[in-house]
Amino acid sequence: MVAVERFERVLERTPTVAEKLFTEAERSTPDGRRRRTESLAARFAAKEAVAKALGAPGGMHWADCEILSAADGRPSLAISGSVAEAAARRGVSRWHVSLSHDGGIATAVVIAESE
């Protein structure tokens, strides 16, 4: 869970944080507009959930976990680099992700599946 107002203050105070946490595809909507703070906060909550699902190993890079949106808005998770390595060590082969935001709170649920 992420408090949207608090997350927005962090982004305003340190504009480079968004570039560190999110890929260009995550920062923009499919039609090229800048993504709203609520949506970014939900994506950050998902990235935190991925880290927790993997046991929060050190050395993970935020951009190695990308929350993408299908044309119909359905979120999906793409991993690479440090996150993919951590997932492989734990036998994770499939991910499920759900994002939501309402009432100033952004939430995410992530399920890591193994064979």
C-alpha distances in whole Angstrom, upper triangle without the diagonal:
4,7,9,12,12,11,14,16,15,17,20,21,21,21,22,18,18,21,19,16,17,20,23,22,18,19,21,22,24,27,26,25,22,18,17,14,11,12,12,9,8,10,9,6,9,11,9,9,13,14,13,15,17,17,16,20,21,22,20,20,17,19,20,17,18,16,19,19,23,25,24,20,19,17,18,18,20,21,24,25,23,20,23,25,23,22,26,26,24,26,23,25,22,19,17,14,12,10,10,9,11,12,10,7,6,4,7,9,12,15,18,21,25,28
4,6,9,8,7,10,12,12,13,16,17,17,18,19,15,15,18,17,14,15,19,21,21,17,17,20,20,23,25,25,22,19,16,14,11,9,11,10,6,7,10,8,6,10,11,10,11,14,15,15,17,19,19,17,21,21,22,20,19,16,18,20,17,17,16,19,19,23,25,24,20,20,17,19,18,21,21,24,25,23,21,24,26,24,24,27,28,26,28,25,27,24,21,19,16,14,11,11,9,11,11,9,6,5,6,9,12,14,18,20,24,27,31
4,6,5,6,9,10,11,13,14,16,17,18,19,16,16,19,19,16,18,21,22,22,19,18,21,21,25,26,25,23,20,17,14,11,9,12,11,8,10,12,11,10,13,15,13,15,18,18,18,21,23,23,21,24,24,25,23,22,19,21,23,21,20,19,21,22,25,27,26,22,22,20,22,22,24,25,27,28,27,25,28,30,27,27,31,32,30,32,29,30,28,24,22,19,17,14,12,10,10,9,6,5,6,9,12,15,18,22,24,28,31,35
4,5,5,6,9,10,10,12,14,15,16,18,15,14,18,18,15,16,19,20,20,17,15,18,18,22,23,22,19,16,13,10,7,6,9,9,6,9,11,10,10,14,15,15,16,19,20,20,22,25,25,23,26,26,26,24,22,19,20,23,20,19,17,19,20,23,24,24,20,21,19,21,21,24,24,27,28,27,25,28,30,28,28,32,33,31,33,30,31,28,25,23,19,17,13,11,8,9,9,5,6,6,10,13,16,19,23,25,29,32,35
4,5,5,6,9,10,11,12,14,15,18,15,15,19,19,17,18,21,22,23,19,17,20,20,24,25,24,21,17,15,12,9,9,12,12,9,12,15,14,14,17,18,18,20,22,23,23,26,28,28,25,28,28,28,26,24,21,23,25,23,22,21,23,23,26,27,27,23,24,22,25,25,27,28,30,31,30,28,31,33,31,31,35,36,35,36,33,34,32,28,27,23,21,17,15,12,12,10,7,8,10,13,17,20,23,26,29,32,36,39
4,5,5,6,9,10,11,12,14,16,13,14,18,17,16,17,21,22,23,19,18,21,22,26,27,25,22,19,17,14,10,11,14,12,10,13,15,13,13,17,17,16,18,21,21,21,24,26,25,23,25,25,25,23,22,19,21,24,22,22,21,23,24,28,29,29,25,26,23,25,25,26,27,28,29,28,26,29,31,29,30,34,34,33,35,32,34,32,28,26,23,21,18,17,14,14,13,9,10,11,14,17,20,22,26,28,32,35,38
4,5,5,6,9,10,11,12,13,10,10,14,14,12,13,17,18,19,16,14,17,19,22,24,22,19,16,14,12,8,9,11,9,7,10,11,9,11,14,14,13,16,18,18,19,22,23,24,21,23,23,23,21,19,16,18,20,19,18,17,20,21,24,26,26,22,23,20,22,21,23,23,25,26,24,23,26,28,27,27,31,31,30,32,29,31,29,25,24,20,19,16,15,13,14,14,10,10,10,12,15,18,20,24,25,29,32,36
4,5,5,6,9,10,10,13,11,10,14,15,13,14,17,18,19,16,14,16,18,22,22,20,17,14,12,10,6,9,11,9,8,12,13,12,14,17,17,17,19,21,22,23,25,27,27,24,27,26,25,23,21,18,19,22,21,20,19,21,21,25,26,26,22,23,21,23,23,24,25,27,28,27,26,29,31,29,30,33,34,33,35,32,33,31,27,26,22,21,17,16,14,15,14,11,12,12,15,17,21,23,26,28,32,35,38
4,5,5,6,8,10,13,11,12,15,16,15,16,20,20,22,19,17,19,21,25,26,23,21,17,16,13,10,12,15,13,11,15,16,14,16,19,19,19,21,24,23,24,27,28,28,25,27,26,26,24,22,19,21,24,23,22,22,24,25,28,30,30,26,27,25,27,26,27,28,29,29,28,27,31,32,31,32,35,36,35,37,34,36,34,30,29,26,24,21,20,17,18,17,13,14,15,18,20,24,25,29,31,34,37,41
4,5,5,6,8,10,8,9,13,12,12,14,17,18,20,17,15,18,21,24,26,23,21,17,16,14,11,13,15,12,11,15,15,12,14,17,17,16,19,21,20,22,25,26,25,22,24,23,22,21,19,16,18,21,20,20,20,22,24,28,29,30,26,27,24,25,24,25,25,26,26,25,24,28,29,28,29,32,33,32,34,32,33,32,28,28,24,23,20,20,18,19,19,15,15,15,17,19,22,24,27,29,32,35,39
4,6,5,5,8,6,6,10,11,10,12,15,15,17,15,12,15,18,21,22,19,17,13,13,12,9,12,13,10,10,14,14,12,15,17,16,17,20,21,21,23,25,26,26,23,25,24,23,21,18,15,16,20,19,18,18,20,22,25,27,27,24,25,22,24,23,23,24,25,25,24,24,27,29,28,29,32,33,33,34,32,33,31,28,27,24,23,20,19,17,19,19,15,16,15,18,19,23,24,27,29,32,35,38
4,6,6,9,9,10,13,14,14,15,18,18,20,18,15,17,20,23,24,21,18,14,14,13,11,14,15,13,13,17,17,16,18,21,20,20,24,25,25,26,29,30,30,27,29,27,26,24,22,19,20,23,23,22,22,23,24,28,29,30,26,28,25,27,26,27,27,28,29,28,27,30,32,31,32,36,37,36,38,35,36,35,31,30,27,26,23,22,20,21,20,17,18,18,21,22,26,27,31,32,36,39,42
4,6,9,9,11,13,14,15,16,19,20,22,20,17,20,23,26,27,24,21,18,18,16,14,17,18,16,15,19,19,17,19,22,21,21,24,26,25,26,29,30,30,26,28,26,25,24,21,19,20,24,24,23,24,26,27,31,32,33,29,30,28,29,28,28,28,29,29,28,28,31,32,31,33,36,37,36,39,36,37,36,33,32,29,28,25,24,22,23,22,19,20,20,22,24,27,29,32,33,37,39,43
4,6,6,8,10,11,12,14,16,17,20,18,15,18,22,25,26,23,21,17,17,17,14,17,18,15,15,19,18,16,18,21,19,19,23,24,23,25,28,28,28,24,25,23,22,21,18,16,17,21,21,21,22,24,26,29,31,32,28,29,26,27,26,26,25,26,25,25,25,28,29,29,30,33,34,34,36,34,35,34,31,31,27,27,24,24,23,24,24,20,21,20,22,23,27,27,31,31,35,37,41
4,5,6,8,9,11,12,14,14,17,15,12,15,18,22,22,19,17,14,14,14,12,16,16,13,14,18,17,15,18,20,19,20,23,24,23,26,28,28,29,25,26,24,23,21,18,16,16,20,20,19,20,21,23,27,28,29,26,27,25,25,24,24,24,24,25,24,24,27,29,29,30,33,34,34,36,33,34,33,30,30,26,26,23,24,22,24,24,21,21,20,22,23,26,27,30,31,35,37,40
4,5,5,6,9,10,12,13,16,14,12,15,19,22,23,19,18,15,15,16,14,18,17,14,15,18,17,15,18,20,18,19,22,22,21,24,26,26,27,23,24,22,20,18,15,13,13,17,18,17,19,20,23,26,28,29,26,27,24,24,23,22,22,22,21,21,22,24,26,26,27,30,31,32,33,31,32,31,28,29,26,26,23,24,23,26,26,23,22,21,23,23,26,26,29,30,33,35,38
4,5,5,6,8,11,13,15,13,11,15,18,21,23,20,19,15,15,15,13,15,15,11,12,15,14,11,15,16,14,15,19,19,18,21,23,23,23,20,21,19,17,16,13,11,12,15,15,15,16,19,21,25,27,28,24,25,22,22,20,20,20,20,20,19,19,22,24,23,25,28,29,29,31,28,29,28,26,26,23,23,21,21,20,23,24,20,19,18,19,20,23,23,26,26,30,32,35
4,5,5,6,8,9,12,10,8,11,15,18,19,16,15,11,11,12,10,13,12,9,10,13,11,10,14,15,13,15,18,18,18,21,23,23,24,21,22,20,19,17,13,10,10,14,14,13,14,16,18,21,23,24,21,22,19,19,18,18,18,19,19,19,19,22,24,23,24,27,28,29,30,27,28,27,24,24,21,21,18,19,18,21,22,19,18,16,18,18,21,21,24,25,29,31,34
4,6,5,7,8,11,10,8,12,15,18,19,16,16,13,13,15,14,16,15,11,14,16,13,12,16,17,14,16,19,19,19,22,24,23,24,21,22,20,18,16,12,10,9,13,13,12,14,16,18,22,23,25,22,23,20,20,18,17,17,17,17,18,18,20,22,23,24,26,28,28,30,27,28,26,24,24,22,23,20,22,21,24,26,23,22,19,21,20,23,22,26,26,29,31,34
4,6,8,10,13,11,11,14,18,20,22,19,19,16,15,17,15,17,16,12,14,16,13,11,15,15,13,14,17,17,16,19,21,20,21,18,18,16,14,12,9,7,7,11,12,12,14,16,19,23,25,27,24,24,20,20,18,17,16,15,15,15,15,18,20,20,21,24,25,26,27,25,26,25,23,24,21,22,20,22,22,25,26,23,22,19,20,20,22,21,24,24,27,29,32
4,7,10,12,9,9,13,16,18,21,18,18,15,14,15,13,15,13,9,10,12,9,8,11,12,9,11,14,13,13,16,18,18,19,16,17,16,14,11,8,5,6,9,9,9,11,14,17,20,23,24,21,20,17,17,15,14,14,14,15,14,14,17,19,18,19,22,23,23,25,22,23,22,20,20,18,19,17,18,18,22,23,20,18,16,16,16,18,17,21,21,24,26,30
4,7,8,6,6,10,13,15,17,15,15,12,11,13,12,14,12,8,11,12,8,8,12,12,10,12,15,14,15,18,19,19,21,18,19,18,17,14,10,7,6,9,9,7,9,11,13,17,19,21,18,18,15,14,13,12,13,13,15,15,14,16,19,19,19,22,24,24,25,22,23,21,19,19,16,17,15,17,18,21,23,20,19,16,17,16,18,17,20,21,24,26,29
4,5,5,6,9,12,13,16,13,14,12,12,15,15,16,14,11,14,14,11,11,15,14,12,15,17,16,17,20,21,21,23,20,21,20,18,15,11,9,6,9,9,7,9,10,13,16,18,20,17,18,15,14,13,11,12,12,14,15,14,16,19,19,20,22,24,25,25,22,22,21,19,19,17,19,17,20,20,24,26,23,22,19,19,18,20,19,21,21,24,26,29
4,5,5,6,10,11,13,10,11,10,10,14,14,17,14,12,15,16,13,14,17,17,15,19,21,19,20,24,24,24,27,24,25,24,21,18,15,13,10,12,13,10,11,11,13,15,17,19,17,18,16,16,15,14,15,15,17,19,18,19,22,23,23,25,28,28,28,26,25,24,21,22,19,20,19,21,21,24,27,24,23,20,21,20,22,22,24,24,27,29,32
4,6,5,7,8,11,9,10,10,10,13,15,16,13,11,15,15,12,14,17,15,15,18,20,18,20,23,23,23,26,24,25,25,23,19,16,13,11,13,12,8,9,7,9,12,13,16,13,14,12,12,12,11,14,15,17,19,18,19,22,23,22,24,27,27,27,24,23,21,19,19,17,18,16,19,19,23,26,24,22,19,20,18,20,20,22,22,25,27,29
4,6,7,9,12,11,11,9,8,11,11,12,9,8,11,11,8,10,13,12,12,15,16,16,17,20,21,21,24,22,23,23,21,18,15,12,10,12,10,7,6,6,8,12,14,15,13,13,11,11,11,11,13,15,17,18,17,18,21,22,21,24,26,26,26,23,22,20,18,17,15,15,13,15,16,19,22,20,19,15,16,15,17,17,20,21,23,26,29
4,7,10,12,9,9,6,5,9,9,12,9,7,11,12,10,11,14,14,14,17,19,18,20,23,23,24,26,24,25,25,23,20,16,13,11,14,13,10,10,10,11,15,16,17,14,16,14,15,15,15,17,18,20,21,19,21,24,24,24,27,29,29,29,26,26,24,21,21,18,18,15,17,16,19,22,19,19,16,17,17,20,20,23,24,27,29,32
4,7,8,5,5,5,5,9,11,13,10,10,13,14,12,14,17,17,17,20,21,21,23,25,26,27,29,27,28,28,26,23,20,17,14,17,16,12,11,10,10,13,13,15,13,15,14,15,16,16,18,20,22,23,22,23,27,27,26,29,31,31,31,28,27,25,22,21,19,18,16,17,17,20,23,21,20,18,19,19,21,22,25,26,28,31,33
4,5,5,5,6,6,9,12,13,10,11,14,14,13,16,18,17,18,21,22,22,24,26,27,28,30,28,30,30,28,25,22,19,17,19,17,14,12,10,8,10,10,12,10,13,12,14,16,16,19,21,24,25,24,25,28,28,27,30,32,32,32,28,27,24,22,20,18,17,15,16,16,19,22,20,20,17,19,18,21,21,24,25,28,31,33
4,5,8,10,9,13,16,16,13,14,17,17,15,18,20,19,20,23,24,23,26,28,28,29,32,30,31,32,30,26,24,21,18,20,18,14,13,10,8,9,7,10,9,12,12,14,16,16,19,21,24,26,24,25,28,29,27,30,33,32,32,28,27,24,22,21,18,18,17,18,19,22,25,24,23,20,21,20,22,22,25,26,28,30,32
4,6,9,10,13,17,17,15,16,19,19,18,21,23,22,23,26,27,27,29,31,31,32,35,33,35,35,33,30,27,24,21,23,22,18,16,13,11,12,10,12,12,15,16,17,19,20,23,24,27,29,28,28,32,32,31,33,36,36,35,32,30,28,25,24,22,21,20,20,21,23,26,25,25,22,24,23,25,26,28,30,31,34,36
4,7,9,12,15,17,14,15,18,19,17,20,22,22,22,25,26,26,28,31,31,32,34,32,33,33,31,28,24,22,19,21,20,17,16,14,13,14,13,15,14,17,17,18,20,20,22,23,26,28,26,27,31,31,31,33,36,36,35,32,31,28,26,25,23,22,20,21,21,23,26,24,25,22,24,23,26,26,29,30,32,35,37
4,6,9,12,14,12,13,16,17,16,18,21,21,22,24,26,26,28,30,31,32,34,32,33,33,31,28,25,22,20,22,21,18,16,15,14,15,14,16,14,18,17,19,21,21,24,25,27,29,27,29,32,32,32,34,37,36,36,33,32,30,27,26,23,22,19,19,19,21,23,21,22,20,22,22,25,26,29,30,33,36,38
4,6,9,12,10,10,13,15,14,16,18,19,19,22,24,24,25,28,29,30,32,29,31,30,29,26,22,19,17,21,19,16,15,14,14,16,16,18,15,18,17,19,20,20,22,24,26,27,25,27,30,30,30,33,35,35,35,32,31,29,26,25,22,21,18,18,17,19,21,19,20,17,20,20,23,24,27,29,32,35,37
4,7,8,6,7,10,11,11,13,15,16,16,19,20,21,23,25,26,27,29,27,29,28,27,24,21,17,16,19,17,14,12,12,12,14,15,16,13,15,14,16,17,18,20,22,25,25,24,25,29,28,28,31,33,32,33,29,29,26,23,22,18,17,14,14,13,16,18,16,16,14,16,17,20,21,24,26,29,32,35
4,5,5,6,9,10,11,13,14,16,17,19,20,21,23,25,26,28,29,27,29,29,28,25,23,19,18,21,19,17,14,14,14,17,17,17,14,16,15,18,19,21,23,25,27,27,25,27,30,30,29,32,34,33,34,31,30,28,24,22,19,17,14,13,11,13,15,13,13,12,15,16,19,21,25,27,30,33,36
4,5,5,6,9,10,10,12,14,15,16,18,20,21,22,24,26,27,25,27,27,26,23,21,17,18,20,18,16,14,16,16,19,20,20,16,18,16,19,19,21,22,24,26,26,24,27,29,28,28,31,33,32,33,30,30,28,24,22,19,17,13,12,10,12,13,10,11,10,13,14,18,20,24,26,29,32,36
4,6,5,6,9,10,11,13,14,15,17,19,20,21,22,25,26,24,27,27,27,24,22,18,19,21,18,16,14,15,15,18,19,18,14,16,14,17,18,20,22,25,27,26,24,26,29,28,27,31,32,31,32,28,29,26,22,20,16,14,10,9,6,8,10,8,8,6,10,12,15,18,21,24,27,30,34
4,5,5,6,9,10,11,13,14,15,17,19,20,21,23,25,23,25,26,25,22,20,16,16,18,16,13,10,11,11,14,15,15,11,13,11,14,15,17,19,22,24,24,21,24,27,26,25,28,30,29,29,26,26,23,19,17,14,12,8,8,7,10,13,11,10,8,10,11,14,16,19,22,25,28,31
4,5,5,6,9,10,11,12,14,15,17,18,20,21,23,21,23,23,22,19,17,13,13,16,13,11,10,11,12,16,17,18,14,15,12,14,14,16,17,20,21,21,19,22,25,24,23,26,28,27,28,25,25,23,19,18,14,13,10,11,10,13,15,13,12,9,11,11,15,16,19,21,25,28,31
4,5,5,6,9,10,11,12,14,15,17,18,20,21,19,22,22,22,19,17,13,15,17,14,13,11,14,15,18,20,20,16,16,14,16,15,17,19,21,23,22,20,22,25,23,23,27,28,27,28,25,25,23,19,18,14,13,10,10,8,11,13,10,8,6,8,9,13,15,18,20,24,27,31
4,5,5,6,9,10,10,12,14,15,16,19,20,18,21,22,22,19,18,14,15,17,13,12,10,12,12,16,18,17,13,13,11,13,13,16,17,20,22,21,19,21,24,22,21,25,26,25,26,22,23,20,16,14,11,9,6,6,7,10,13,11,8,5,5,6,10,11,15,18,21,24,28
4,5,5,6,9,10,11,13,14,15,17,19,17,19,20,19,16,14,11,11,13,10,8,6,9,11,14,17,17,13,13,9,10,10,12,14,16,18,18,15,18,21,19,19,22,24,23,23,20,20,18,14,13,10,10,7,9,10,14,16,14,12,8,8,7,10,11,14,16,20,23,26
4,5,5,6,9,10,11,12,14,16,17,14,17,17,17,14,13,9,11,13,10,10,9,12,14,18,20,21,17,16,13,13,12,14,14,17,18,17,15,17,20,18,18,22,23,22,23,20,21,19,16,15,12,12,10,12,12,15,17,14,12,9,9,8,11,12,15,17,20,23,27
4,5,5,6,9,10,11,12,14,15,14,17,18,18,15,15,11,14,15,12,12,10,14,15,19,21,21,17,16,13,14,13,15,15,18,20,18,15,18,21,18,18,22,23,21,23,19,21,19,15,14,11,10,8,10,10,14,15,13,10,7,6,5,8,9,13,15,19,22,25
4,5,5,6,9,10,10,12,14,13,16,17,18,14,14,11,12,13,9,9,8,11,13,16,19,19,15,14,10,10,9,12,12,15,17,16,13,15,18,16,15,19,20,18,19,16,17,15,11,10,7,8,7,10,12,15,18,16,13,10,7,5,7,6,10,12,15,18,22
4,5,5,6,9,10,11,13,11,13,14,14,11,10,7,9,9,6,8,8,12,14,18,21,21,18,16,12,12,9,11,10,13,14,13,10,13,15,14,13,17,18,17,18,15,17,15,12,12,10,11,11,14,15,19,21,19,16,12,11,9,10,9,12,12,16,19,22
4,5,5,6,9,10,11,9,12,13,14,11,11,9,12,12,10,12,12,15,18,21,24,24,21,19,15,15,13,14,13,16,16,14,12,15,17,14,14,18,18,17,19,16,18,17,14,14,12,13,12,14,15,19,20,18,15,12,10,9,10,9,12,13,17,19,23
4,5,5,6,9,10,9,12,15,16,13,14,12,14,14,11,12,12,15,17,20,24,23,20,17,14,13,12,14,13,16,17,15,12,15,17,14,13,17,17,15,17,14,16,14,11,11,9,11,11,13,15,18,20,19,15,12,10,7,7,6,9,10,14,16,20
4,5,5,6,9,8,11,13,14,10,12,10,12,11,8,10,11,14,17,19,23,23,20,17,14,12,9,11,10,13,14,12,9,11,13,10,9,13,14,12,14,11,13,12,9,10,9,12,13,16,18,21,23,22,18,15,13,10,9,6,8,8,12,14,18
4,5,5,6,5,7,9,11,8,10,9,12,11,9,12,13,17,20,23,26,26,23,21,17,16,13,13,11,13,13,11,8,11,12,9,10,13,13,12,15,12,15,15,12,14,13,15,16,18,20,23,25,23,20,17,15,12,12,10,11,10,14,16,19
4,5,5,5,8,11,13,11,14,13,16,15,13,15,16,19,22,24,28,28,24,22,19,17,15,16,15,17,17,14,11,14,15,11,11,15,14,12,15,13,16,16,13,14,13,15,16,18,20,23,24,23,19,17,14,12,11,9,10,10,14,15,19
4,6,7,10,13,15,13,15,14,17,15,12,15,15,18,21,23,27,26,24,21,17,16,13,15,13,16,17,14,11,13,14,10,9,13,12,10,12,10,13,12,10,11,12,14,16,18,21,24,26,24,21,18,15,12,10,8,7,7,10,12,16
4,6,7,10,12,10,13,13,16,13,12,15,16,19,22,24,28,28,26,23,19,17,14,15,12,14,14,11,8,10,10,7,7,10,9,7,10,9,12,13,12,14,14,17,19,21,24,27,29,27,24,21,18,15,14,11,10,8,11,12,15
4,6,9,12,11,14,15,18,16,15,18,19,22,25,28,31,31,28,26,22,20,17,18,16,17,16,13,11,13,13,9,10,13,11,9,13,12,16,16,15,17,17,19,21,23,25,28,29,28,24,22,19,17,15,13,13,11,14,15,18
4,6,9,8,11,12,15,14,13,16,18,21,24,27,31,31,28,26,22,20,17,17,15,16,15,12,10,13,13,9,11,14,13,12,15,14,17,18,16,18,17,20,20,22,24,27,28,26,23,20,18,16,16,14,14,13,16,17,21
4,7,7,10,12,15,13,14,17,19,23,26,29,32,33,30,28,24,22,18,18,15,15,13,10,9,12,10,7,10,13,11,11,14,14,17,19,18,20,20,22,23,25,27,30,32,29,26,24,22,19,19,16,17,15,17,18,21
4,6,9,11,14,13,14,18,20,24,27,30,33,34,31,29,26,23,20,19,16,15,13,9,10,13,12,10,13,15,13,14,18,17,20,21,20,22,22,24,25,27,28,31,32,30,27,25,23,21,21,19,20,18,21,21,24
4,6,10,12,11,13,16,19,22,26,29,32,33,30,29,25,23,19,18,14,13,10,7,9,12,11,10,13,15,14,15,18,18,20,21,20,23,22,25,25,27,29,32,33,30,28,25,24,22,22,20,21,19,22,22,25
4,7,9,8,9,13,15,19,22,25,28,30,27,25,21,19,15,14,11,10,8,5,6,9,9,8,11,13,13,14,17,16,18,18,17,19,19,21,21,24,25,29,30,28,25,22,21,19,19,17,18,16,19,20,23
4,6,5,8,10,14,17,20,23,26,28,25,24,20,18,15,13,10,9,8,6,7,10,11,11,13,15,16,17,19,18,19,19,18,20,19,21,20,23,24,28,29,27,24,21,20,19,19,17,19,18,21,22,25
4,5,6,8,11,14,17,21,24,25,22,21,17,16,12,12,10,10,10,9,8,12,13,13,14,17,18,18,20,18,19,19,16,18,16,18,17,20,21,24,26,23,21,18,17,16,17,15,18,17,20,22,25
4,5,6,10,12,16,19,21,23,20,20,16,14,12,10,9,8,9,9,9,11,14,14,15,17,19,20,21,18,19,19,17,18,16,19,18,21,22,25,27,25,23,19,19,17,18,17,19,18,21,23,26
4,6,10,12,16,19,22,24,21,20,16,14,10,8,6,5,6,6,6,8,10,11,11,14,15,16,17,15,16,16,14,16,16,18,18,22,23,27,29,27,24,21,20,17,18,16,17,16,18,19,22
4,7,10,13,16,20,21,18,16,13,10,7,6,5,7,9,9,6,8,11,11,11,14,16,16,17,14,14,13,11,13,12,15,15,18,20,23,26,24,21,18,16,14,14,12,14,13,16,18,21
4,6,10,13,16,17,15,14,10,8,6,5,6,8,11,12,10,11,15,15,14,17,19,19,19,16,16,14,12,13,11,13,13,16,18,22,25,23,20,17,16,13,14,13,15,15,17,19,22
4,7,10,13,14,11,10,7,6,5,6,9,12,15,15,13,14,17,17,16,19,21,20,20,17,16,14,11,11,9,10,10,13,15,19,22,20,18,14,13,11,12,11,14,14,17,20,22
4,7,10,11,9,8,6,5,6,7,11,13,17,18,15,16,20,20,18,21,23,23,22,19,18,15,12,12,10,11,11,14,16,20,23,22,20,16,16,13,15,13,16,16,19,21,23
4,7,8,5,5,4,6,9,11,14,17,20,22,19,19,23,23,21,24,27,26,25,21,20,17,14,13,11,11,11,13,15,19,22,21,20,16,16,14,15,15,17,18,20,23,25
4,5,5,5,6,7,11,12,16,19,22,24,21,21,25,25,23,25,28,27,26,22,20,17,15,14,12,13,13,15,18,21,25,24,23,19,19,17,17,17,18,20,21,23,25
4,5,7,10,11,14,16,19,22,26,27,25,25,28,29,27,28,32,31,29,26,24,21,19,17,16,15,15,17,19,22,25,25,24,21,21,19,20,20,22,23,24,27,29
4,6,9,11,15,17,21,24,27,29,26,26,30,30,27,29,32,31,30,26,24,21,18,16,15,14,14,15,17,20,23,24,23,20,19,18,19,19,21,23,24,27,28
4,6,9,13,15,19,22,25,26,24,24,28,27,25,28,30,29,28,24,23,19,17,14,12,11,10,12,14,17,20,20,19,16,16,15,16,17,19,21,22,26,27
4,7,10,13,17,20,24,25,21,21,25,25,22,25,28,26,25,21,19,16,13,11,9,8,9,11,14,17,21,21,19,16,15,13,13,14,15,17,19,22,24
4,7,10,13,17,20,21,18,18,22,21,19,22,24,23,22,18,17,14,11,9,6,7,7,10,13,17,20,20,18,14,13,10,11,11,13,15,17,20,22
4,7,10,14,17,18,15,15,19,18,16,18,21,20,19,15,14,11,8,7,6,8,10,13,16,20,23,23,20,17,15,12,12,10,11,12,14,17,19
4,7,10,14,14,11,11,15,15,12,15,18,17,16,13,12,9,7,7,7,10,11,15,18,22,25,24,21,17,15,12,12,9,11,11,13,15,18
4,7,11,12,10,9,13,13,12,14,17,16,16,13,12,10,9,11,11,14,15,18,21,25,28,26,24,20,18,15,15,12,13,12,14,16,18
4,7,8,6,5,9,10,9,11,14,14,14,11,11,11,10,12,13,16,17,21,23,27,30,28,25,21,20,16,16,13,14,12,14,15,17
4,6,6,5,8,10,10,11,13,15,15,13,13,13,13,16,16,20,20,24,26,30,33,31,28,24,23,20,20,16,17,15,17,17,19
4,6,5,6,9,10,11,13,15,15,14,15,16,16,19,19,22,23,26,28,32,35,32,30,26,25,22,22,19,19,17,19,19,21
4,6,5,6,9,10,11,13,14,13,15,16,16,19,19,22,23,26,28,31,34,31,28,25,24,21,21,18,18,16,18,18,21
4,5,5,6,9,10,11,12,11,12,13,12,15,15,19,19,23,25,28,31,29,26,22,20,18,17,14,14,12,14,15,18
4,5,5,6,9,10,10,9,10,11,11,15,16,19,21,24,27,31,33,31,28,25,23,19,19,15,15,12,13,13,16
4,5,5,6,9,10,10,11,14,14,18,19,23,24,28,30,33,36,34,31,27,25,22,21,18,17,14,15,14,16
4,5,5,7,9,9,11,13,13,17,18,21,22,26,28,31,34,32,28,25,23,20,19,15,15,12,13,13,16
4,5,5,6,5,8,9,10,13,15,19,21,24,27,30,33,31,28,25,22,18,17,13,12,9,10,9,12
4,5,5,6,7,11,12,16,18,22,24,28,30,34,36,35,31,28,26,22,20,16,15,11,11,10,11
4,6,8,10,13,15,18,20,24,26,29,32,35,37,36,32,29,27,23,21,18,16,13,13,11,13
4,6,9,12,13,16,18,21,24,27,30,33,35,34,30,27,24,21,19,15,13,10,10,8,11
4,6,9,12,15,18,21,24,27,30,34,36,35,32,29,25,22,19,16,13,9,8,5,7
4,6,8,11,14,17,20,24,27,30,33,32,28,25,22,18,16,12,10,6,5,4,8
4,7,11,14,17,20,24,27,31,34,33,30,26,23,19,17,13,11,8,6,5,7
4,7,10,14,17,21,24,27,31,30,27,23,20,17,14,11,8,6,5,7,8
4,7,10,13,17,20,24,27,26,23,19,17,13,10,7,6,5,6,9,12
4,7,10,14,17,21,24,24,20,17,14,10,8,6,5,7,8,12,14
4,7,10,14,17,20,20,17,13,11,7,6,5,7,9,11,15,18
4,7,11,14,17,17,14,11,8,6,5,7,9,12,15,18,21
4,7,11,14,14,11,8,6,4,7,9,12,15,18,21,24
4,7,10,11,8,6,5,6,9,12,15,18,21,25,28
4,7,7,6,4,6,9,12,15,18,21,24,28,31
4,6,6,7,9,12,15,18,21,25,28,31,34
4,6,8,11,14,17,21,24,27,30,34,37
4,7,10,14,17,20,24,27,30,34,37
4,7,10,13,17,20,23,26,30,33
4,7,11,14,17,20,23,27,30
4,7,10,14,17,20,23,27
4,7,10,13,16,20,23
4,7,10,13,17,20
4,7,10,13,17
4,6,10,13
4,7,10
4,7
4
